[in-house]
Amino acid sequence: MIVKNILKEELLTLAEVRTILDEIRTRRASEEELGYELRRAIRHAELFAKGTAEESRLMVDELTKLEKMNPEIAIKIADIRPKTRDELRAIYAKERYNLSEEELDAILDIAFRG
């Protein structure tokens, strides 16, 4: 399949992707056999998505309200759901700034609630 142009681009959590892929699977199941790539994408989303799409989106919305948080990192945190400060530091490893212990704890508090 050749894509001619992009109509819209949006960051999604893995849980949201799982929901969308489930809808596609349901729609296409009666019409045709699912392609290899689609089956692999569905399997990946089912294995690694944590929580529901609504929970993940609420977590991203709450995280983006924090200082030093951008949407890409908020999506990663919602997908990975880190449990320790070290896991959270690994997500921020490429950033040009470090987080204080209080900032790490605030992020982990949101991640635990989700």
C-alpha positions as CSV (number, residue, x, y, z in Angstrom):
1,M,0.0,0.0,0.0
2,I,1.4,3.4,-1.0
3,V,0.6,6.4,1.1
4,K,0.3,9.5,-1.0
5,N,0.0,12.1,1.7
6,I,-0.7,12.4,5.4
7,L,-4.1,13.8,6.3
8,K,-3.7,13.9,10.0
9,E,-1.1,13.0,12.6
10,E,-1.9,12.3,16.2
11,L,0.1,10.8,19.1
12,L,-1.7,7.7,20.6
13,T,-1.0,5.5,23.5
14,L,-0.6,1.8,22.9
15,A,-4.0,1.2,24.7
16,E,-5.7,3.6,22.3
17,V,-4.0,1.8,19.3
18,R,-5.3,-1.5,20.6
19,T,-8.8,-0.2,20.7
20,I,-8.5,1.2,17.1
21,L,-7.0,-2.1,15.9
22,D,-9.8,-4.1,17.5
23,E,-12.4,-2.0,15.6
24,I,-10.5,-2.6,12.4
25,R,-10.3,-6.3,13.1
26,T,-14.0,-6.5,13.8
27,R,-14.8,-4.5,10.6
28,R,-12.5,-6.6,8.3
29,A,-13.1,-10.0,9.9
30,S,-16.2,-10.7,7.9
31,E,-14.9,-9.2,4.7
32,E,-11.4,-10.5,4.2
33,E,-8.5,-12.3,5.8
34,L,-6.4,-10.0,7.9
35,G,-2.9,-9.2,6.5
36,Y,0.3,-10.3,8.2
37,E,1.3,-6.8,9.3
38,L,-2.2,-6.1,10.8
39,R,-2.2,-9.4,12.7
40,R,1.3,-8.6,14.1
41,A,0.3,-5.1,15.1
42,I,-2.8,-6.4,16.8
43,R,-0.8,-9.1,18.7
44,H,1.8,-6.5,19.8
45,A,-0.9,-4.1,21.0
46,E,-2.7,-6.9,22.9
47,L,0.6,-8.1,24.6
48,F,2.0,-4.7,25.6
49,A,-0.9,-2.3,26.1
50,K,-1.6,-1.6,29.8
51,G,-5.0,-0.4,31.0
52,T,-7.8,1.0,28.9
53,A,-7.6,3.7,26.2
54,E,-9.6,6.0,28.5
55,E,-7.2,5.5,31.5
56,S,-4.2,6.1,29.3
57,R,-5.6,9.3,27.8
58,L,-6.4,10.6,31.2
59,M,-2.9,9.8,32.4
60,V,-1.4,11.6,29.4
61,D,-3.6,14.6,29.9
62,E,-2.6,14.8,33.6
63,L,1.1,14.3,32.9
64,T,1.2,17.0,30.2
65,K,0.1,19.5,32.9
66,L,3.4,19.0,34.7
67,E,6.5,21.1,34.1
68,K,9.2,19.5,32.0
69,M,6.7,17.2,30.3
70,N,6.1,17.0,26.6
71,P,3.4,14.9,24.9
72,E,5.9,12.3,23.6
73,I,7.3,11.5,27.0
74,A,3.8,11.5,28.5
75,I,2.8,8.9,25.9
76,K,5.9,6.8,26.8
77,I,5.1,7.0,30.5
78,A,1.5,5.9,29.9
79,D,2.6,3.0,27.7
80,I,5.4,1.8,30.0
81,R,3.9,2.7,33.4
82,P,7.2,2.9,35.2
83,K,7.2,1.8,38.8
84,T,10.6,3.2,40.1
85,R,12.6,6.4,39.8
86,D,15.3,4.5,37.8
87,E,12.8,3.4,35.2
88,L,11.5,7.0,34.9
89,R,15.1,8.3,34.6
90,A,15.7,5.9,31.7
91,I,12.7,7.5,29.9
92,Y,14.3,10.9,30.4
93,A,17.8,9.8,29.5
94,K,17.9,11.6,26.2
95,E,16.6,14.9,27.6
96,R,18.9,17.8,28.3
97,Y,17.7,18.2,31.8
98,N,17.4,16.2,35.0
99,L,14.3,15.8,37.2
100,S,14.4,16.5,40.9
101,E,13.2,13.8,43.3
102,E,10.0,15.7,43.8
103,E,9.3,15.8,40.1
104,L,10.0,12.1,39.7
105,D,7.7,11.3,42.6
106,A,4.9,13.5,41.1
107,I,5.2,11.6,37.8
108,L,5.2,8.2,39.6
109,D,2.2,9.2,41.6
110,I,0.2,9.8,38.4
111,A,1.5,6.6,36.8
112,F,0.5,4.5,39.8
113,R,-3.0,6.0,39.8
114,G,-3.5,5.1,36.2
